[in-house]
């Protein structure tokens, strides 16, 4: 897993962005293929956006997560570790996790 540092900082009169890709999730990685039942034993891309309290997904964040799901990956907006654990467990079982 990789923690992606999205955002920007103001330096003088300009903002400097930490990444040039809008909407990229906060945590990216691959789930090992051994976690899945055959025949799907290949690694699966994983994207987790972390939100606190009333934080909302931006349009670009929603689009990024939707693209990951459309390509068969695990994509989730996590508000707690337990919520993420439940969604990931359901995904690994092949169940709906939305």
N, C-alpha and C positions, 0 to 999 in steps of 0.2 A: 504494500500500500504506500501511497505517496500523498503527503499533505500539500495541497496547492495553495500558494499564498496569492489570492486574488485581492484586488483593491488598488488603491492609489494613495499617494502622499503629495501634499502641496509643498512645492519648493519655490519660494519666491512668488511669482505671479503665474506659475504653471503647475499642472498636475502631472505626476509621473506615475504611469500604471505599472503594476508588477507583472502583468501578462497582457498579451495582445488578443487573447481569445475571450470574448464575452460569454458568460453563462457557464463556464467550466465549473464542475462541482468541486467542493472543498477537499474531498478525499477520492483518489483514483487508484485503481489497482486491478488485479486479476484474482479470481477465485480458482484454486487448483482444481483440475479436472477430476482428481481422485475423490472429491467431495460428492460428485454426481454419480447416479446410477448409470450403467451402460444403456444405450450406446453413446450418450453425450458425455464423454470423458475428456473433453478438451477444456482448456482454461476459459473462463467466462469473465468479460470485462465488468468491472464494478465501479459505480459512481455514487457517492453519497454527498448530498448537500446538507450542511449543518445549519439549523436555525434555532434561535432561542426565543422563548416567549411568543409574542405576536408577530415575529419576523415573517415576511412573505417572500415567496419566490418571485423573481423578476421574470419578464417574458422570455429573456434569453436563457435563464436557468431552467424554466419549464421546458423550453425547446430542447436544450441539451439533454435533460433527463428523458424526454420523450424519444429522442433519437437513440439513446443508449438502449432503452426498452425495445424499440422497434427493431434493433439489430440483435436482440436476444440477450442483452446484458441485464445486470441487476442495477436498477437506479432507484434511489430513495431520498426523500427529504426527511432527515432525522431530527427529532426534537428531544429525544432521550436515548440512552444506550439500550434500555429495555425495549423501546419501540423498534429500534433498528434490529435488535436480536430477533424479535418476533417476525419482522418482515423477511429477514435473511433466512431464518429457519423455514418459513413458508416457501420462499423461492427455491431453496435447496431441495425441498420435498416435491417441487413441481406444482405447488398450490398457488392460488391467487394471493397477492400480497398488497393490493392497492387499498 
